[in-house]
Amino acid sequence: MVTYQQETGSYSHKGMPLVWISDCHLRLDHPVLAKRYLMLTACEDAIKDKGEITSETGGLYFRMVWNFGLSHQELDRYAKTIWRFYRDHPSEALFPEWILQELDQEWITEYPSQREATLYEVNTRYVMWLLARLGAGDGKALERLAHYLLSSMPGCRAYKGMRSKSTDYDVMCCIEGLGLDFRTELGRYFICECKDWDSPADFSAIAKFCRVLDSVKCRFGILFSRHGITGAGRSTDAEREQLKVFQDRGLVIVVVSEPDLERVAAGANFVAMLRSKYEDVRLDLRR
C-alpha cells in the first residue's frame, strides 16, 4: 500500500493492516509495539474520518480507550491534530510514521516486556524515503531519520529539536523499563548529534559533542554523520579523539553513517548495530 502511494502520489488508507499488526503484538505480550501500531492506525483513521475517531466508526476507539486507557478527550485531541497535519503536509503525511513524529508523547505509558525488548521494527520504505532526502542542506531529514530509528526501539522515548539555554539537542532519548542488555550501560538519558555534511565530521565536531554530553552528565551519545568521521580506520583525527574521550572521561560516542542507515533500510536490526558499535569503542575492538 505504501508502494502504491509512492508510485501514484495518491493516499491509501492503511488502517486495517496496521490494526492487525497491533493485535498480533498485543497477543504476543508486546505492549509497547502494540500501542505504537495502534497510534499509527489512529493516524490513518483520523485522516479517513477527517479528524474524528468515535466508537461508531470502527474498532480503534475501543482498543485505544478500553485496552490502553487513553481518555476520550485525549483520543479526540490526537484525531484533530492528525487531521490538521495531513491537511498542512499531504505529501509527508502519506506515511503515518511522519505524523506520529509530530505528535506529543503523552500516549507512551507502557514499558516494554522482556519478549519485545530486543525486537526492532521499522517501515523500511519510510527509512528509504528519508535517506533520499539527505544532503538537502538544512539537515532536517537526518534529524528526522535519527529520531525515527531511536523512537522505534521499545523502551526508548525520543524527542527531536529540543533546546537548552545554551545549545540545541538534535535528538534526546530516555531509556525506560527493565534493563536487560547492554542498554543498562548507557544511562537513563543520552543525546544524539546529526551532521548532514558533505564531508566527514572532524575533531572539532567530536570535541564539541563531548562537551555537550559532559555538561548534562550523559555517558553515551550517538553522532549521526552522513560521511562518518575523519581518521576512520586509521585511529587518527576524529576517530582517535572518539577513543580518547572514553579513555579519559568514560563517555562512549558511537558514529552512525549513511552506509549504516542503508543497512537499516535493508532490514538490519538497529539495536544490534548500536551494541556492536558500543563494544568497539568501549573495548577498543578492531573487527
N, C-alpha and C positions, 0 to 999 in steps of 0.2 A: 504493500500500500504506500509506503514511503517512496519506493522506486517509482511508482505511478505518479505520485505528486511531483517528483523531480523531473520526470520526463514530460509531463503535461503542464506543470505550473498550476494545477487545479487542486483545491483542497479535497481530501478524502477523510471521512470520519473514521477514526481508528479506535473508538471506544471499546468495541466488543472484544478484539484480541487482547487489548490491554487489561480489561477487567478479568478475562480468563487467566491471564498470566498472574494477576494479583491473587485470584482464588487458589491457584496452584501453590503459590508461595505460602499462603496462609495455612493450607493443609500440610505443608512441609515444615511448619513451625519456623517460618522466616518472617517475623512480624515487620521488620524494617522494610524489607523489599516489597512485601505485600502492600504496605501503606504507600510506598513510593509509586508503585504501579497504579494504585487507586487514585493518587493525585494526578498522575498522567491521564488517567481516564476522566477525571474531573475537568481537566483542560479541554479534552475532546467534547465532552457532553455540554460544557458551558458554551462552547462555540456553536454546537449544533442547535441548542435551545436559546441562543442569544442572551447569555447572562443569567439563565435560570436553571437551577437544579432543584427539583422538587420530588416528593415521594410519588407523584403521579406519572413521572416521565421515565422511570426505569429503576434498576436495582442499585444504582450507585448511592443514592441517598441513604438507604438502609444499611448498606455496607459501611459507609463512612460514619454515620451517626450512631448506629447500634453496635457495630463490631469494634469501631475505633474511637468512639466517644467524642467526635467532633460535634460541636454545637450547631444547631440550625443557623444561628446568626453568623458563625464563622464560615460555614459552607456557603451561605448566601453571599457573604463578602468576597470570598475567593471567586465565586462564579462571576460576579460583576466585574472584578478586577481582570480575570482571564479574558472576558469578552472585550474589555477595553484594550488590552494588549493586542488582541487579534485584530481589532479594527485599525489600530495605530501601526501595527507591524505585520501585515498579512503574509509577507514572504517568509520572514523569520519564524512566524507562528505556525507554519506548516509542520514544524517539529514541536510537539508538546514539551519536550525537554527544554527548549528555549524559553517557553513561557514559565515553566517551573523554576528556572533560574532567576526569573524576575520577581517571583513571589517572596514574601517573608517566610520564615522557617518555624513559625509557631505551631504548625501542624506536625512537626517532628517531635514526638513524645515517647516513642518506643526505643528500647535498647536492643541491639542485635542478639539473637540466640547463638549458642555455640555452633549450631548447624549452619548458620549463614555467615559467620564471622569471616570466613575465607572466600566466600563467593564474590565474584566480581562480574557484573553485567552492565554493558553499555550499549547504546544504539550506535553500531559502527557506522551507519550511514550518516548520522549526525556528526560523529567524530571526523569523518572524511569531508563533510561539508565545511566544518570549521577549519580543518587543515588547508583546504583550498583557499581560505581567506587570509592565511598568514602572509606577512610581508606587505600588508596594505599601508603601513606607515604609522598607524595610531596604536598598534599593539593590543587592541581590544579583542581581536579574535583569539590570540594566545591566552589572554587572561580568562576569557570565557571558557576556552577549552580546558585550561588547568582547573578552573573551578568545577566544571562538569565532571572531569575524571575523578577529582577528590570527593565531590559530593556523592558520587556513585558507590563509594566504599561504605558498606554497612557500618554504622557507628562513627562515621566522620561527618561532623557538622561543618560545612564550609561556607564562608562569607566572601564575597568579592567586592572590591572597591571601597574598602574600609580606610578611614583616616584617623591618625592621631594628631596631636597639636604640632608635631614636628615632621611627620612623614606619611607616605601612603603605604598601605598594605595591599598588594595586588590581590592576594588570596590569604585569608586567615582561617585556620582549621582548629577544631577541638575534637579530640578523641573521647568518645563516650561508650560506656558499657564495660563488660568484663574484659580484663587483659588476658589474652590467650596466646599471643605470639610476639614477634619482635616489636610490635607497636607499643608494648609496655615500656620499651626503652626510649620512646620518642618524647615522653612527657605528655601532659594533658593538652597543651597548645603548641602549634607550630605555624610557621609563616612561609609563604611562597612568593618568590620574585619572578617576574616574567620579562624576558628580554627578546623581543621580536626584532632582532637586529640583523643586518646584512653581513655581519662578521661575528666571530666567537666573542663571548663575554670575556673581559680581560681581568687582570689582577685587581684593578680598582673596583670592578663590579663585585668580586668575591669579598674584598675587604669591606666595602660599604654594607653589603648584605650581612656580613658577620657582625658589624657594629649594631645593625638593627636587631638581630637576634639577641645579642648581648644585652641590649637596652631593655628588652622585655623578658629576659631570663628564659629564653627558649633554648632547648638543647638540640633542636632539629630544624632544618629548613630545606626547602626544595627550590632550586634555581631552574626554571624552565627557560632554556636558551635555544633558539632555533638552530644555531650553528655550534652548540656546545661551548666549550671554554678553551682559552689559549693554553698551549702546552699539553694538550690531551695526548696520552700515550707516551709522553716523554718525561713526565713528572717535573715539568718546569712551569714557569709563569703562573697562570691562574690555577692549574691543577696542583702545582706544588703548594700554593697557598691553601688550597682546599684541604690538603693533608695536614699542613702545619696548624691550621685552625683547630682541628680535632686534637692534635697532639698538645697544643698549648692551652686550649680552653675547654676541651671536651665537647665542642659543637660539631655536629655532623651536618654537612651541606651536601646533598646529592644533586646531580645535574641530570635533567631530562631534556634531550634534544629532539629535533624533528624526526630522525630515524626511529627513536624510541616511540614517539607518538604514532608513527606509521605502523609500528608493530601492534600497538593497542588497537588501531583501526582494523588490523588484520585478525584481531581476536586474542591478542596476548593479555594475560592477567596483570593488570597494573599493580596490584598489591604484591605479587611475586616479584615484579620488576623492581619495586621500591626496596623490598627485602634484600635483593641481590646488590643493589647499589649501596644500600646502607652498610652491608657487610664489607664491601670493597673499601669504603672509606674508613670505617672503624677498625678493621683488621689489616688495612693496607694490603689488600689482596691484588694480585695481578692475574686475571683469568685468561 
